[in-house]
Amino acid sequence: MHGDDTTVPVLAKGKTDTGRIWVYVRDDKPFGGQAPPGAVFYYSRDRAGEHPQAHLAGYSGIFQADAYGGDGKLYDPGRNAGLILEAACWVHARRPFFVMADLAENARRKVRGEKPEVISPLALEAVRRIDALFEIERGINGETPERRQAVRQELSTPLVADLEAWMRVQRAKLSRRNDVAKAMDYMLKRWHAFTRFLDDGRICLSNNAAERALRGIALGRKSWLFCGSDRGGDRAAMMYSLIVTAKMNDVDPLAWLADVLARIAGHPVQRLDELLPWNWRTRNKQINQAA
């Protein structure tokens, strides 16, 4: 399971407040899983940790997310619903290093006649080492969990061990307030979560699945003003759940919703699963082939 959240403006008296939209995604394509992909969205007025705790109250398994402090209680080994294992996102960890080693941006600044930023050699080296892990991942995308784990044990494990040793040596030379030190601390304090992918072929190196699901909201904020109320936020989350899940299954959301809404009143309640996007797509394909 992948999880993430983003801001959403909500109409308030004489102003707008900042609400949150949360998303939880299942996408087993990276390891060739047979379960259909899907996304569920929730709305809340604030970002309190009680929200993800309620959303995942009945879940146990792997949870890949950014290091949001409100998720901490999810990883409590004494949870009634069972254990949730944290898997950290290497893309999120790489970003601050990349910003401090962005050669392309400096080239653009030079063209514009602006003063270039100082390139950090340590940040540049960190990006190079992390990119080597992503290069390995590109070669095993879509392979079985067993194959992915075997390749990671052979190729990625030595690189990860070298990266940790290098970071600990370099971190000891830096002050606490140094930006590179902060980026290293972010990883080193969560090293077990960052290295969990080495022992489980189902885990992705990144949380991109959740970030892709939120992309429509991030783009939409430029086109619409706000949610009109908390109830409107809940309705928006419901619609995003339907539309994004349809798109993840290569189903046209408009065609699917139009057909389902036209048929659902007379459809047996015991067979509602037939209307889910992945089942609807299979049924329509069979009908078209028969025609």
C-alpha positions in Angstrom: 0.0 0.0 0.0 1.2 3.5 -0.9 0.0 6.6 0.9 0.4 10.3 0.5 -1.6 13.6 1.0 -1.8 17.1 -0.4 -3.4 20.4 0.4 -6.8 21.5 -0.9 -8.4 25.0 -0.3 -11.7 24.9 1.5 -14.1 27.8 1.6 -14.5 29.5 5.0 -16.0 32.7 6.3 -14.3 35.5 4.4 -11.3 33.3 3.5 -10.2 29.8 2.6 -8.8 27.2 5.0 -6.3 24.6 4.0 -7.7 21.1 4.1 -6.1 17.8 3.1 -6.8 15.1 0.6 -5.3 11.7 1.5 -4.8 8.9 -0.9 -4.0 5.2 -0.5 -3.0 3.2 -3.6 -2.5 -0.4 -4.5 -0.5 -1.0 -7.6 1.2 -4.4 -7.9 2.4 -3.9 -11.5 6.0 -3.3 -10.5 6.3 -6.9 -9.3 3.9 -8.5 -11.8 1.1 -8.9 -9.2 -2.4 -10.0 -10.4 -4.4 -7.8 -8.1 -6.1 -4.9 -10.0 -4.8 -1.4 -9.1 -7.0 1.0 -7.2 -6.9 4.2 -5.2 -9.0 5.5 -2.3 -9.2 9.2 -1.4 -10.2 10.8 1.9 -10.8 14.4 2.9 -10.1 16.1 6.2 -10.0 19.7 7.4 -6.5 19.3 9.1 -3.5 17.0 8.9 -3.7 15.4 12.3 -2.3 11.9 12.7 -5.6 10.6 13.8 -6.8 10.6 10.1 -4.3 8.1 8.6 -4.7 6.0 11.8 -8.5 5.9 11.2 -8.1 5.3 7.4 -5.8 2.3 8.0 -7.4 1.0 11.2 -8.1 -2.4 9.7 -5.0 -2.7 7.5 -1.8 -4.7 8.1 1.1 -5.2 5.7 3.6 -2.9 4.0 2.9 0.8 3.9 5.1 3.0 1.7 5.0 6.7 2.4 7.0 9.8 3.2 8.2 10.3 6.7 5.1 12.1 8.0 5.2 12.2 11.8 1.5 11.4 12.1 2.1 7.9 10.6 4.2 7.0 13.6 1.5 5.1 15.5 0.7 3.0 12.5 4.0 1.2 13.0 3.3 0.3 16.6 4.1 -3.5 16.9 1.1 -3.8 19.3 -1.6 -2.7 16.9 -4.8 -4.7 17.2 -5.2 -5.0 13.4 -1.7 -6.4 13.0 1.7 -5.2 12.1 2.3 -2.4 9.5 5.9 -2.3 8.1 7.2 1.0 7.0 8.9 1.3 3.6 10.6 4.6 2.9 10.7 6.5 -0.4 14.1 6.9 -2.0 12.8 9.6 -4.4 11.8 11.7 -1.5 15.2 11.2 0.1 17.0 12.1 -3.1 15.3 15.4 -3.7 17.2 17.6 -1.2 20.5 16.2 -2.5 19.4 16.9 -6.1 18.5 20.5 -5.3 22.0 21.0 -3.9 23.6 19.4 -6.9 21.3 20.6 -9.7 23.8 21.2 -12.5 21.0 21.8 -15.1 19.4 24.6 -13.1 22.8 26.3 -12.7 23.3 26.1 -16.5 19.9 27.8 -16.9 20.8 30.5 -14.3 24.0 31.1 -16.3 22.1 31.6 -19.5 19.7 34.1 -17.8 22.8 36.0 -16.5 22.1 35.0 -12.9 24.6 34.0 -10.3 24.9 30.2 -10.1 24.2 28.4 -6.9 27.1 26.6 -5.2 27.2 22.9 -6.2 27.7 20.6 -3.2 30.2 17.8 -4.1 28.7 15.6 -1.3 25.2 16.1 -2.6 26.4 15.3 -6.1 28.0 12.1 -4.9 24.8 11.1 -3.0 22.7 11.6 -6.1 25.1 9.5 -8.1 25.0 6.6 -5.6 21.2 6.7 -5.3 20.8 6.9 -9.1 22.8 3.6 -9.4 20.1 1.9 -7.3 17.3 3.2 -9.6 19.2 2.0 -12.6 19.1 -1.6 -11.2 15.4 -1.2 -10.5 14.6 -0.2 -14.1 16.0 -3.6 -15.1 13.7 -5.6 -12.8 10.5 -3.6 -13.1 7.6 -6.1 -13.7 9.6 -9.1 -12.7 8.4 -11.5 -10.0 9.0 -10.6 -6.3 11.5 -13.5 -6.1 13.5 -12.4 -9.1 13.5 -8.8 -7.8 14.7 -9.8 -4.4 17.4 -12.0 -5.8 18.8 -9.2 -8.1 18.6 -6.7 -5.2 20.5 -9.1 -2.9 23.2 -9.5 -5.5 23.5 -6.0 -6.9 21.8 -3.4 -4.7 22.8 -4.7 -1.2 26.5 -3.9 -1.7 25.7 -0.4 -3.0 23.4 0.3 -0.1 26.0 -0.8 2.4 28.6 1.4 0.8 26.2 4.3 0.7 25.5 4.0 4.5 29.2 3.7 5.4 30.0 6.7 3.2 27.2 8.8 4.6 28.1 8.1 8.2 31.7 9.0 7.6 30.8 12.3 5.8 28.0 13.1 8.3 30.5 13.1 11.1 32.4 15.9 9.4 29.4 18.2 9.0 27.7 20.6 11.4 24.2 19.9 12.6 22.7 22.8 10.6 24.4 21.9 7.3 21.8 21.2 4.6 23.6 18.1 3.4 23.8 16.9 7.0 20.0 17.3 7.3 19.4 15.3 4.1 21.7 12.5 5.4 20.0 12.5 8.8 16.6 12.1 7.2 17.8 8.8 5.7 20.1 7.5 8.5 17.4 7.9 11.2 15.1 5.7 9.1 17.6 3.3 7.6 15.6 0.2 8.4 12.7 1.6 6.4 14.9 2.6 3.5 16.6 -0.8 3.3 13.4 -2.9 3.7 13.1 -3.2 -0.1 16.3 -5.4 -0.2 14.5 -8.3 1.5 11.1 -8.0 -0.1 10.6 -7.9 -3.9 7.1 -6.4 -3.6 8.4 -3.1 -2.2 9.1 -0.3 -4.6 12.0 2.0 -4.3 9.7 5.0 -4.5 6.3 6.2 -3.5 5.5 7.5 -7.0 2.3 5.4 -7.2 0.7 7.7 -4.6 2.2 10.9 -6.0 0.9 10.0 -9.5 -2.6 9.5 -8.0 -2.5 13.0 -6.5 -1.3 14.6 -9.7 -4.8 15.5 -10.8 -5.5 17.4 -7.6 -2.2 19.3 -7.8 -3.0 20.3 -11.4 -6.6 21.0 -10.6 -5.8 23.6 -7.9 -4.8 25.9 -10.8 -8.2 25.5 -12.4 -10.7 25.6 -9.6 -10.9 27.9 -6.6 -11.8 25.7 -3.6 -14.0 23.0 -2.1 -17.2 24.7 -1.0 -17.4 22.9 2.3 -16.2 19.9 4.2 -19.1 18.0 2.7 -17.8 19.1 -0.7 -14.3 17.9 0.2 -15.8 14.4 1.0 -17.6 14.3 -2.3 -14.5 15.4 -4.2 -12.6 12.6 -2.5 -15.2 10.1 -3.5 -15.2 11.2 -7.1 -11.4 11.1 -7.2 -11.5 7.5 -5.9 -13.7 6.5 -8.8 -12.0 8.4 -11.6 -8.4 7.7 -10.6 -9.1 4.0 -10.1 -10.7 3.8 -13.6 -7.7 5.5 -15.1 -5.3 3.1 -13.3 -7.1 0.2 -15.0 -7.0 1.8 -18.4 -10.7 2.5 -18.4 -12.3 5.7 -19.7 -13.8 7.2 -16.5 -16.6 8.9 -18.5 -17.7 5.8 -20.4 -17.5 3.7 -17.3 -19.5 6.0 -15.0 -22.1 6.7 -17.7 -22.7 3.0 -18.2 -22.7 2.1 -14.5 -25.0 5.0 -13.5 -27.5 3.9 -16.3 -27.5 0.3 -15.1 -26.9 0.3 -11.3 -30.5 0.9 -10.3 -31.5 -2.5 -11.7 -28.3 -4.3 -11.0 -28.4 -7.1 -8.3 -26.7 -5.8 -5.1 -25.0 -9.2 -4.7 -23.2 -8.7 -8.0 -22.0 -5.1 -7.5 -18.4 -6.2 -8.0 -19.2 -6.8 -11.7 -19.3 -3.0 -12.1 -15.8 -2.4 -10.7 -13.6 -0.9 -13.4 -11.4 -4.0 -13.9 -14.5 -6.3 -14.2 -16.4 -3.8 -16.3 -13.5 -3.6 -18.8 -13.4 -7.4 -19.1 -17.1 -7.7 -19.6 -17.2 -5.0 -22.3 -14.3 -6.5 -24.1 -16.2 -9.9 -24.2 -19.3 -8.1 -25.5 -17.3 -6.3 -28.2 -15.6 -9.5 -29.3 -18.9 -11.3 -29.5 -20.4 -8.5 -31.6 
